[in-house]
């Protein structure tokens, strides 16, 4: 979803306070159309590209936003995809089994959206609650989305991810990185138009929801803006110097998107041909599923998500958007997740039972060992109490089994994780329930026939 999360804390230091009081005036349709026309022209200059057609702009209220989110979700996300992602997050221990993920995600979005761009109608919507000149910053970001959509067809680009988490996060980083990079440049060029007090208020939008959200929800979202900006500026990490992305680089990234979050987090592995590092493709033999189990879904998680899994449990906290130090110290990967080569997840179902198998491939044996060691410490806590809701049991989502295997021993570049939620405590068959797979690694095919 192309929502504008308000992540502007880094800009406050670059913005000079405007003289006089904050402009608390309400935006009207006429004012929005006139201002949008001005900023569209400024966006064209900064990007070095022309809009193909005018962008419609409208005011929206909370009800309009909710309808857009509901309609957009129905168009782009299937129930099977939502179930896959929820099972993955909960069976791997990234979120609590009882957490209502969808409700919290909606709360985060509603609390932070100042405006949104709808690619299906080529329309920008400004929330009617927005007041003052700070809405111009949101306009600069969202009109960049509109320009990119007209030039590259954002929905078509996102469809190329084929509902795979890693590829989709990489593409979203290009989309949001493009909007962020140009927005930051616009904000610096028009600093005197935006009172510092308005920027400070904008930083606090939705802060409460982020403070209580697990990293599984907020970190990929924040990364799409900051790491995406750094990727397009070829700086890696966050683009703290506000370096302008070259228009040719933006076009190349849309025409030939990065294939993994590894390439977003380590830009040289995309931009420099001699360091290009595309993912290893792992393939399952789906007909090898254990008797009674059905294949529900597959996915590739990538370095960004595996970086969440290798983060110690006690460090998986909410995010304080209003604290500049939280931003400056933000990391989107860690040593145990670096060196990622590829992965593939398969989710199996048997009634309310769920079984997840994740095969990961690493660049070196050392990388594989670091990942395995980290996950042994930070993996999901296995539920050992009676399967009773009063004891905290949540069918399908509460982990009752977790296993780490390194095929080939200490010299292996492979780590296989399995996690399951089994309703019957006496059922021990999951320990032997495995799918066969193969992966192209180091110019040789590695197979596991167990």
N, C-alpha and C positions, 0 to 999 in steps of 0.2 A: 504494500500500500504506500502510495506516495504522499505520506503525511509530513508536515514540517514539525519536527521535534525542535523545541527552542533551546539550542545549545550554544548560546551566544556569549557565554561568560568570557571567553578569550578575547572577544571584541571590545569589551568594556574599556580595557586599558588603552585601546587604540582610538577610542572615540572621545573627542573633545566635548565637554559639557557645553550645551547651547545656552546662550544668555536667556534670562527670563524664566517664566514658569513653564511647567509641562503643558503641552497642548493636549487638553482633555477632550477635544471636540470629537463628536461622533461622526463616523464615516457614512456618507450617503452614497447612493448609486451613482449620482452625477460626479461626485468627488472621486469615487473609486475609478470610474471610467477615465476621467481626465488624468489622474495620477498614473494609472496603469499605462496609458499611452506614452507618457513621458518616460517611464521606467523601461518600457519595451524598447524604446529608441536607445536608451543608455545600455541596456543589456546587449543589443546588437553591436554597439561599439566595443564593449568589453570582450565579447565573444568573437567578433569579426565575422559574424554570419547574420543573415536576414531572416526574419519571420516569413514563412510562406503565406500566412494569412493572419488577420487580426485575431487576438485571443479574447474570448468572451470573459467578462468578469462580473461576478454577482456577489451579493451579500448572502450569508447563510447563518442560521441559528443552530443551536444544539440538536434540535430535532432533525434538521437538514443533514447535519454531520452524521448522526446515527443512521439515517436512511441510506446515506452514501456508503457508510461502512458495511451495512447489512447487504446492500445490493452488490457492492464490490466483492465482498466475501463470497456471495452466492455465485458470482461470475468466475472467480479466479481460484477458489479453494474448495476442494471436495471434502465431504465428511470423512472419507478414508484417509485423506492427507492429514486432516486435523487429528484423527485418532492415532495415526502413525507418529506424529510429532509429540503428542501427549504421552504415548507409551514410551517413546525413546527418552524423553526428559525425565519421566518418573522412574522407569526401570533402571536407568543409569544414575539415579540419585541426584539429578540436577535441580529438581524441585520436589516439594513434599507431595506424597500421593494424594492427599486430600485437597490440595490447592485447586481452586477454580481458575485455571490458566486463562481461559477466554475472557472471563469477567475482569480479571486484573489487567489484561492487555487492553481491553476497551477503556478501562479507567485511566490507564497511562495515556492513551491516545487522546481521549476527550479532555484530559487536564492540560495537555501541552499543545494542542493544535490551535494556531492562530489563523491558519488558512490552509487550504488544500487544493491540489490540482487534480482534476478528473480527466484522464486521457481519453476516456470513451466519448466524452462530449467536448473535449478541447476547451474546458472552462476552468477558470480559477475562482475559488470561493473564499472570500474573506469573512471570518467569523464576526458577527455583528457586535460581539462584546469587545472587540478590539477598539481602542481609542488612541488618538494621538498619532504622531509621526512615525512611531516604531513600526507600524504596519507596512511602511515602505520597504523595510528590510525583508519582511516576509514576502512582499511582492517581488523583490529582486530574485529571491530563491525560487519561488514557484513559477515565475515567468521564464526562468531558465529551464525548468522542467517542460514548460509549454514549448519552448524553442527546440529542445532536444526531442520532444515527442513529434513535432512537425518534421524534423530532419531525419529521425531514425526510427520512429514508431516504437515507443517504449514497451507497449504490451507485447509486440512481436519479439522484441529483444528478450523480455522476461520469459516468454514461452520457450525460448531455446534452452532454458535451464531444466525443462522437463520435470518440474516439481522436485528437483533434488536440492537439498538444503545448501550444500557447499557452493554449487554453481549459482544458485539463486542469490545467496548472500554476496557473492563476488559481483554479480551484475548489479544488484542494488547498491553496492558501494560505488560503482561507476555512476549510476543515476544520481544518488545523493551527494557523492563527491563533486560532481559537476555543479549541482545547485549550490553547494556550500562554498566551493572555490570562488564562483562568480559573486555570490552574495557577500562574502567577506571583502572582496575587492570593491564592490559597490559601496559597502558600509564605510570603508576607509575613505573612499573618494567623496562621500557625502556625510562625513562625520558631524559637521556642524548642524545638520538638519535633524539629528536625533538626540534629544536630551538624554543625558546619562541616567537620570532618574527613571526614564521609561525603560531603558535597557536593563536596569537593575530589577525592575518589576517583572520584565519579561523572563528573566532568568529563573524566577521563582514559580513560573507556571508549571503546574503538575508535579512540583517537587516532592510532595508528600507521597504520591503513588510510586515514584522512583525510589524513594528511601526504603520502602518496604518490599520492593520487587526483587526477586532473585536475579543474579547475573544472566541466567538463561534468557530472561526477557529483555533486560536493558542493555546488556553489553553488545550483542549483535546489532541492535538498533543504533546505539551510539557509534559503533564502529563504522556503520555504513556512511555516516557523515564525516567523522574525523579521519578514519583510516582511508576512506574513499577519496577525500581531499588530498591526503598525503600521497596516495597512489598516483593520482593524476598529475600531481606536482613533482612526481618522481623523488619524493623526499623520504618516504617510508614513515611509519608512525603517524604523528600529527604534524600538519603543515604549520608549525608555530611561527614561521617567518612570513606567512601569507603569500607564498610564492605563487605567481600566476601559472595556471596550467596552460600549456601551449594548445591552441585550437586544433592543431593537427593531431596531438596526442589524444584529446577528447574524442575526436572523430574516429581515430583508430580504435580506441577502447570500446566505442559503441559498435563499430563495424565488425570488430574481431574481439569480443569480450574476453577478459581473463577467465580462465577455466577453474580457478580455485581461490579460496580465501588465502591460501599460502602465497599466491601471486599478488594479492592485495597487500598483505602484511609485509612481504619482501619484494618490493617493486622490481628489483633487478632481475628476478626470476621470470618476469614478463617482458620488461622493456629491453633487456640486453640479450641478444640472440645466443651469445656464448654461455649465458647462465640460465637460459630458458628451462623451466622445470614444469612440465605438464604432468597431471596426475597419472599414477599407475591405475589401471582399470582392473578391479577384482570382479570375477564372475562366479555366481553360484550355480550349481547344478540343482535346479528347483525340483526335479523329480526325485532327489535324494532326501526330501523332507520326511521326517519320522512318521510312522503310521499314526493316523488320527489327527495330525496337524495340517493346517492349511496355510499357505503363504498369503499373508495379508498385504505386505508392502515391502519395498526396498528403498534404500536411500544411501547417500554419501554425505558424511558429516563435515569433514575437512578440519583444517588446523584451528580455525577460530572456535568451533564447538568443542573440539578435543582439548583446547586450552582451558575451557570451562571445566571439563572433567578432571583435568590434572591440577586444578586449583584446590588447595586444601579446603576442607569443608568449613572450617572456622573463618575462612577468608571470603566466603561467598555471601557478600552482604549487598544491601541496597546501595544506591548511588546518590550522593548529595550534589545535585546540579548547581546549587547556589554557592558552593565552595570552590573557588578557582584552583586550590591545591589538589582537590579531587580530580580535576581535569588534567592538570599538569603531570600528575603521577599515574595517569591511567595507562595500563598496558593491555593489549588485546591478544597477546600470546605469552608463552613462557618457555623456559628451556626444555621442559618435558614434552611440549607439543611441537617444538621446532624439529625439523628433519623429517616432517611428515612426507610420505611419498604417495599415499592413496589409501582409501578405505572403502568398505562396502558393508552395509547393514541390511539384514533381512529380519522381518518381523513375522512370527508364526502365531496362529491362534488355534485354540481347541476349546470351544465353549467360551467360558470366561477366563481361561488360562491364556497367558501370553509368554512367548519365548523370543528373545532377541539375541541374534548372533552378529557380532561386529568383527570383521577381519581388517586389521590395519597393517600397512606396509610402510617401512621406514627406510630412509636413505642409507643408514649404517646400522650395524649391530649395536653400537653405543646408543644411538637414538632410540632404537627399539627397547633397549634395557632401561633407559631413563623414563620412557613412557610407562612401561610395565611397573616399574618401581613406584612411580607417582600414583598410578591408578590403584595399586594395592593399598595405598594409604588413604586415598580420597574417593574410592569407589563407593557404591551405595551400601547403606547399612541393611543387612538382611533381617527381615522380620521373623521372629522366632516364637511369638505368642500365638494363642489360639486364633483361628481365622474368624474373628468376631469384630463387627464394626465398632463395638464399644471399646475394643482394645486397640483401635486405630487401623483395622484392616480395611482396605479399599480394593474390591475385586478389580482385576486386570492391571492395577497400577502399583500395588505394594510389592516391592522386591522380596522374594523368598529364597532366591538362589542367585549367586554371582560367582563367576569363575574366570580366571585369567590363564591363558595357555600361550607358551612360546614354542611353536613347532620348530624343531631343530635345536632347541636348547639355547645356551648363552650366545651361540654364534649366529642366531637367527635374526633376520630383519623383519620378522613377523610377530605380531601380538594379536591373539584372538580373545575377545571378551564375549561372555555369554551371561545374560541376566534373564530371570524369569519371575513370573508371578503365578503360583500354583495354589489352587484353592484347597486341595487335599494334602494335609501334612504328611500322609503316609505314602504319597506318590513320589518315588525316588527316580523315576524313569528319565526325568529331565537331565540328569547328570550325563546320560549317554546320548541325548537327543542333539545331533549335530547335522548340519548340511555340508556336503562336499563343495569345494570351491577351487578356483585357480586364479593366479595373478601373474601378470607379466612383470617381472622384476629383475633388474640387472641383466637384461637380454636373455633370460631363461624363464621358462614356465615353472612356477612353484605350485605343487599340488598337495592337497590334503584330502586323502580318501577316507578318513575315519568317519 
